[in-house]
Amino acid sequence: TAQDGVTAALRLLLLMAYLPLAHYAGTRHSPTLAVLALGDLALLVLIEGLLRRRLAAWLAMAATVLALIALARSRYALTPLLLVPSVFTAMIGWWFARSLGPGREPLIAKVVGALYAQGGIPLTPRHRSYTRQLTLAWALLLALMTLVNLTLALIAVPDGVLAQFGIVAPVTVTNAQWSWIANVANYGVLVGFMLVEFQLRKRVFPVRPYRNALDFARRMAALGPVFWRDFFR
């Protein structure tokens, strides 16, 4: 529906706004930018309910604003932001791993199945094996990234979790170093993995329902908001 399209567009804009807010909050040690980044995330999660005028969503947003105002006045303003990357990769990694369980369809298989159905191409046993292995690879990569992000959040100074409890870690990173890794390098790793896998896929499966990367992206978008809304369920 049109409402789903608006919601998806707003979520994309909020995500694009979050990345520079989070990065500059870390590199500039700015509590104000940190709170704005966290507020942006809250909007990202609640935007659908807010647009549909759901009372629970508006109450949750009001409570979030009050909590963020209190957080901005404390010395802990940047600490929650340091934990966001590890929470994000853990959640996505868990969804990939969960889809490998008995009676479930691997997440990559869902996407490939939908794309191939668009082109009228049936999936072969080789496709199903490849998509399961690729789903596992994503789960393992995201688990590793979660471990790295959590470690950095623990040892960052002066706003890391250990520093807030007065514990001196044997190895530390600055908030700026954390931000370059968690808010920049993280996404470089994800994009790099996708590009390498895309090239490998062309060798393994020369016959595909898309011509190139641009056509692949167009067909992915054409799957529609309903498909993507249900993707991680």
MARLO-428208 format. One line per 2 residues: number of its first residue (from 1); for each residue y, z, x of N, C-alpha, C. Coordinates in steps of 0.2 Angstrom, whole numbers, always signed. Example, Ala and Ser with C-alpha at 12.3 -4.5 7.8 and 13.67 -1.06 7.14 Angstrom:
<rs>
1) -28:+39:+66:-22:+39:+62:-16:+39:+66  -11:+35:+64:-5:+36:+68:+0:+39:+64
</rs>
This chain:
<rs>
1) -6:+0:+4:+0:+0:+0:+6:+0:+4  +12:-1:+1:+18:-1:+5:+20:+6:+8
3) +18:+11:+4:+19:+18:+6:+15:+19:+13  +9:+17:+13:+5:+17:+19:+8:+14:+25
5) +11:+8:+24:+14:+4:+29:+20:+8:+32  +24:+11:+27:+30:+15:+29:+28:+21:+33
7) +23:+24:+31:+20:+30:+35:+18:+28:+42  +14:+23:+42:+11:+21:+49:+17:+19:+53
9) +22:+15:+51:+28:+13:+55:+32:+20:+57  +33:+24:+53:+36:+31:+55:+32:+35:+60
11) +26:+35:+59:+22:+38:+64:+22:+35:+71  +22:+28:+71:+23:+25:+77:+30:+26:+81
13) +35:+27:+77:+42:+28:+79:+42:+35:+82  +39:+40:+78:+39:+47:+80:+35:+48:+87
15) +29:+44:+87:+25:+44:+94:+29:+42:+99  +33:+36:+98:+37:+33:+104:+43:+38:+106
17) +45:+42:+101:+51:+47:+102:+48:+53:+106  +42:+55:+104:+39:+61:+108:+38:+60:+115
19) +36:+54:+117:+34:+53:+124:+40:+54:+129  +46:+51:+128:+51:+53:+132:+54:+60:+131
21) +54:+62:+125:+56:+69:+124:+52:+74:+128  +45:+73:+128:+41:+78:+132:+42:+77:+139
23) +42:+71:+141:+43:+69:+149:+49:+73:+151  +55:+71:+148:+61:+74:+151:+62:+81:+150
25) +58:+84:+145:+58:+91:+144:+55:+95:+150  +50:+91:+153:+46:+94:+159:+50:+93:+165
27) +53:+87:+166:+56:+85:+172:+63:+89:+173  +66:+90:+167:+73:+93:+167:+72:+101:+166
29) +66:+103:+164:+65:+110:+163:+70:+112:+157  +70:+108:+151:+74:+109:+146:+71:+112:+140
31) +72:+118:+138:+69:+121:+132:+71:+117:+126  +77:+114:+126:+80:+111:+120:+76:+105:+119
33) +74:+101:+124:+70:+95:+123:+63:+96:+121  +61:+102:+124:+54:+104:+123:+53:+106:+115
35) +58:+109:+112:+58:+111:+105:+58:+105:+101  +63:+100:+103:+63:+94:+99:+57:+90:+100
37) +53:+90:+105:+47:+86:+106:+42:+89:+101  +42:+96:+101:+37:+99:+97:+38:+98:+89
39) +45:+98:+88:+47:+96:+81:+45:+89:+79  +46:+85:+84:+43:+78:+83:+36:+77:+81
41) +32:+81:+85:+25:+82:+83:+23:+84:+77  +27:+89:+74:+26:+92:+68:+27:+87:+62
43) +33:+83:+63:+34:+78:+59:+29:+72:+59  +26:+71:+65:+21:+66:+65:+15:+68:+61
45) +13:+74:+61:+7:+77:+57:+9:+77:+50  +15:+79:+48:+17:+81:+41:+20:+75:+37
47) +22:+70:+41:+26:+64:+38:+23:+62:+31  +17:+61:+31:+14:+58:+24:+15:+63:+19
49) +14:+69:+20:+15:+74:+14:+22:+75:+13  +27:+74:+17:+34:+75:+16:+36:+69:+12
51) +34:+63:+14:+36:+57:+10:+33:+57:+3  +27:+60:+2:+24:+61:-5:+27:+67:-9
53) +31:+70:-6:+35:+76:-9:+30:+82:-10  +25:+83:-6:+20:+88:-7:+23:+95:-5
55) +23:+100:-9:+26:+106:-8:+23:+109:-2  +17:+109:-1:+14:+112:+5:+16:+109:+12
57) +17:+103:+12:+20:+99:+18:+27:+102:+19  +31:+102:+14:+38:+104:+15:+39:+112:+17
59) +34:+116:+14:+34:+123:+16:+32:+123:+24  +27:+119:+25:+24:+119:+32:+30:+117:+37
61) +34:+112:+35:+39:+110:+39:+45:+115:+40  +46:+118:+35:+51:+124:+35:+49:+129:+39
63) +43:+131:+39:+40:+136:+43:+40:+134:+51  +39:+128:+52:+39:+125:+59:+46:+125:+61
65) +51:+124:+57:+58:+124:+60:+60:+131:+62  +58:+136:+58:+60:+143:+59:+56:+145:+65
67) +50:+143:+66:+46:+145:+72:+49:+142:+78  +51:+135:+78:+54:+132:+84:+61:+135:+86
69) +65:+137:+81:+71:+140:+82:+70:+147:+86  +65:+151:+84:+64:+157:+88:+61:+155:+95
71) +57:+150:+95:+54:+148:+102:+60:+146:+106  +65:+142:+104:+70:+140:+108:+74:+145:+111
73) +74:+151:+108:+78:+157:+110:+74:+161:+115  +67:+159:+116:+63:+163:+120:+62:+160:+127
75) +58:+163:+132:+57:+160:+138:+50:+156:+138  +47:+155:+132:+41:+152:+131:+42:+145:+128
77) +48:+142:+128:+49:+136:+125:+45:+130:+127  +44:+130:+134:+40:+124:+137:+33:+125:+137
79) +30:+132:+136:+23:+133:+137:+19:+129:+132  +20:+130:+125:+16:+126:+121:+16:+118:+122
81) +22:+116:+125:+22:+108:+126:+17:+107:+132  +16:+111:+136:+11:+110:+142:+4:+109:+139
83) +3:+112:+134:-4:+112:+131:-6:+106:+127  +0:+103:+124:-1:+97:+120:-6:+92:+123
85) -5:+89:+129:-9:+84:+131:-17:+86:+131  -18:+92:+133:-25:+94:+133:-28:+95:+126
87) -24:+97:+121:-26:+97:+114:-27:+90:+112  -23:+86:+113:-23:+79:+111:-30:+75:+114
89) -31:+76:+120:-37:+72:+123:-43:+76:+121  -43:+82:+119:-49:+86:+117:-51:+84:+110
91) -46:+83:+106:-47:+81:+99:-50:+74:+98  -47:+69:+102:-49:+62:+102:-56:+62:+105
93) -57:+65:+111:-63:+65:+114:-69:+68:+109  -67:+73:+106:-72:+76:+101:-74:+71:+95
95) -69:+68:+93:-71:+63:+88:-75:+57:+90  -74:+55:+97:-79:+50:+100:-85:+53:+100
97) -86:+59:+103:-92:+62:+104:-96:+64:+98  -92:+66:+93:-96:+68:+86:-99:+61:+83
99) -95:+56:+84:-98:+50:+81:-105:+47:+84  -107:+50:+89:-113:+48:+93:-119:+53:+90
101) -117:+57:+85:-122:+62:+83:-127:+58:+78  -133:+61:+76:-138:+58:+72:-134:+56:+65
103) -136:+50:+62:-133:+48:+56:-126:+46:+56  -123:+46:+61:-116:+43:+62:-116:+37:+65
105) -110:+33:+64:-109:+27:+67:-104:+28:+73  -106:+26:+79:-101:+26:+85:-94:+23:+83
107) -89:+27:+85:-82:+24:+83:-81:+17:+86  -83:+15:+92:-82:+8:+94:-86:+4:+90
109) -92:+6:+87:-96:+1:+83:-92:+0:+77  -88:+5:+74:-84:+4:+68:-79:-2:+69
111) -76:-1:+74:-70:-6:+76:-73:-13:+77  -78:-14:+81:-82:-20:+83:-85:-23:+76
113) -88:-19:+72:-91:-21:+66:-86:-24:+62  -80:-21:+61:-75:-24:+56:-72:-30:+59
115) -71:-30:+66:-68:-36:+69:-73:-42:+68  -79:-41:+69:-84:-47:+69:-85:-49:+62
117) -84:-44:+57:-85:-46:+50:-79:-51:+48  -73:-49:+51:-68:-54:+50:-69:-61:+52
119) -73:-62:+57:-74:-68:+60:-81:-71:+57  -84:-67:+53:-91:-69:+51:-96:-70:+56
121) -96:-65:+61:-101:-65:+66:-105:-59:+66  -112:-59:+65:-116:-53:+64:-116:-50:+71
123) -117:-43:+71:-118:-39:+77:-126:-39:+79  -127:-40:+85:-134:-40:+88:-135:-33:+91
125) -142:-32:+92:-144:-26:+95:-140:-24:+102  -139:-30:+105:-135:-29:+112:-128:-26:+110
127) -125:-29:+105:-118:-26:+103:-118:-19:+101  -123:-17:+97:-124:-10:+95:-125:-5:+101
129) -129:-8:+106:-130:-4:+112:-124:-3:+116  -120:-9:+117:-114:-8:+121:-109:-4:+118
131) -108:-4:+111:-103:+0:+108:-105:+7:+108  -111:+9:+108:-113:+16:+109:-112:+18:+116
133) -113:+14:+121:-112:+16:+128:-104:+17:+129  -101:+12:+126:-93:+12:+127:-90:+19:+123
135) -93:+20:+118:-90:+26:+114:-92:+32:+118  -98:+33:+121:-99:+38:+126:-95:+38:+132
137) -93:+33:+135:-89:+32:+140:-82:+35:+139  -79:+33:+133:-73:+36:+131:-73:+43:+130
139) -79:+46:+127:-79:+53:+126:-79:+57:+133  -83:+54:+138:-83:+57:+144:-76:+57:+148
141) -73:+51:+147:-66:+50:+150:-61:+55:+147  -61:+56:+141:-57:+60:+138:-58:+68:+139
143) -65:+69:+140:-67:+76:+142:-64:+78:+149  -65:+73:+153:-62:+74:+160:-54:+75:+160
145) -51:+71:+156:-44:+71:+156:-42:+78:+153  -46:+80:+148:-44:+87:+145:-44:+92:+150
147) -50:+92:+154:-50:+97:+159:-45:+97:+164  -43:+91:+166:-37:+90:+171:-30:+93:+168
149) -29:+91:+161:-23:+93:+158:-23:+100:+157  -28:+103:+155:-29:+110:+154:-27:+114:+161
151) -30:+112:+166:-29:+115:+173:-22:+114:+175  -19:+109:+174:-12:+108:+175:-7:+113:+171
153) -9:+113:+165:-5:+118:+160:-6:+125:+162  -12:+127:+165:-13:+134:+168:-9:+135:+174
155) -9:+130:+179:-6:+132:+185:+1:+129:+186  +4:+126:+181:+11:+124:+181:+16:+130:+182
157) +21:+129:+186:+27:+134:+187:+33:+131:+186  +38:+135:+182:+37:+142:+180:+35:+143:+173
159) +33:+138:+169:+31:+139:+162:+24:+138:+161  +19:+138:+166:+12:+137:+164:+9:+144:+161
161) +3:+143:+159:+0:+149:+155:-1:+155:+160  -3:+154:+166:-4:+159:+171:+2:+162:+173
163) +7:+158:+174:+14:+161:+176:+17:+165:+171  +16:+163:+164:+19:+167:+159:+15:+174:+159
165) +9:+175:+161:+6:+181:+161:+6:+185:+168  +11:+182:+172:+12:+185:+179:+6:+184:+184
167) +2:+179:+183:-3:+178:+187:-1:+172:+192  -2:+173:+198:+0:+168:+203:-7:+164:+205
169) -7:+158:+203:-12:+153:+204:-13:+152:+212  -19:+151:+215:-19:+149:+222:-16:+142:+223
171) -16:+138:+218:-13:+131:+219:-8:+130:+213  -3:+127:+214:+2:+127:+208:+5:+120:+208
173) +8:+118:+202:+12:+111:+202:+18:+113:+198  +23:+109:+199:+29:+111:+196:+29:+108:+189
175) +34:+110:+184:+34:+107:+178:+35:+99:+178  +39:+97:+183:+40:+90:+184:+34:+86:+186
177) +30:+89:+190:+24:+86:+192:+19:+86:+186  +19:+91:+183:+14:+91:+177:+16:+86:+172
179) +23:+85:+171:+25:+80:+166:+23:+73:+168  +24:+71:+175:+23:+64:+177:+15:+63:+176
181) +11:+68:+177:+4:+67:+176:+2:+67:+169  +4:+72:+165:+2:+73:+158:+5:+68:+153
183) +12:+66:+154:+15:+62:+150:+16:+55:+152  +14:+53:+158:+15:+46:+161:+8:+44:+163
185) +5:+47:+168:-1:+45:+171:-7:+45:+166  -7:+50:+162:-12:+50:+157:-13:+43:+153
187) -7:+41:+151:-7:+35:+147:-9:+29:+151  -7:+29:+158:-9:+24:+162:-16:+23:+163
189) -19:+29:+163:-27:+29:+164:-30:+26:+158  -27:+28:+152:-30:+26:+146:-29:+18:+145
191) -23:+16:+147:-22:+8:+146:-26:+5:+152  -27:+7:+158:-31:+4:+163:-38:+4:+161
193) -41:+9:+158:-48:+9:+156:-49:+4:+151  -44:+3:+146:-45:-2:+141:-44:-9:+144
195) -40:-10:+148:-39:-17:+151:-46:-19:+155  -48:-14:+159:-54:-15:+163:-60:-17:+158
197) -61:-13:+153:-66:-14:+148:-65:-21:+145  -59:-23:+143:-58:-29:+140:-61:-35:+144
199) -59:-34:+151:-61:-40:+155:-69:-40:+156  -72:-34:+156:-79:-33:+156:-83:-36:+150
201) -79:-35:+144:-82:-37:+138:-82:-44:+137  -77:-48:+140:-77:-55:+140:-83:-58:+144
203) -85:-54:+149:-91:-57:+153:-98:-56:+149  -98:-50:+146:-104:-48:+143:-105:-52:+136
205) -100:-53:+132:-100:-56:+126:-95:-62:+126  -97:-68:+129:-93:-74:+129:-90:-76:+122
207) -95:-75:+117:-93:-77:+110:-90:-71:+106  -84:-72:+105:-80:-66:+101:-76:-69:+96
209) -74:-65:+91:-70:-67:+85:-63:-67:+86  -61:-66:+93:-54:-67:+95:-53:-71:+101
211) -47:-74:+102:-46:-79:+107:-44:-75:+114  -40:-70:+113:-37:-67:+119:-34:-60:+117
213) -31:-57:+122:-29:-50:+120:-24:-50:+115  -19:-55:+114:-14:-55:+109:-18:-56:+102
215) -22:-60:+102:-26:-61:+95:-30:-55:+94  -33:-52:+99:-37:-46:+98:-32:-40:+94
217) -26:-39:+97:-22:-35:+94:-20:-36:+87  -19:-43:+86:-17:-45:+79:-22:-44:+74
219) -28:-45:+76:-34:-44:+72:-35:-36:+71  -34:-32:+76:-35:-25:+75:-30:-23:+70
221) -23:-25:+70:-18:-23:+66:-20:-25:+59  -23:-31:+58:-25:-34:+52:-30:-30:+48
223) -34:-26:+52:-39:-21:+48:-35:-17:+43  -29:-15:+44:-25:-12:+39:-25:-4:+39
225) -20:-1:+36:-19:+6:+37:-25:+10:+34  -28:+7:+29:-34:+11:+25:-39:+12:+30
227) -41:+6:+34:-46:+7:+39:-45:+12:+44  -38:+12:+47:-37:+16:+52:-36:+23:+50
229) -34:+24:+44:-33:+31:+41:-40:+34:+41  -45:+30:+39:-52:+33:+38:-56:+32:+45
231) -53:+30:+50:-57:+28:+56:-60:+34:+59  -56:+40:+60:-59:+46:+63:-62:+51:+58
233) -63:+49:+52:-66:+53:+47:-74:+53:+48
</rs>
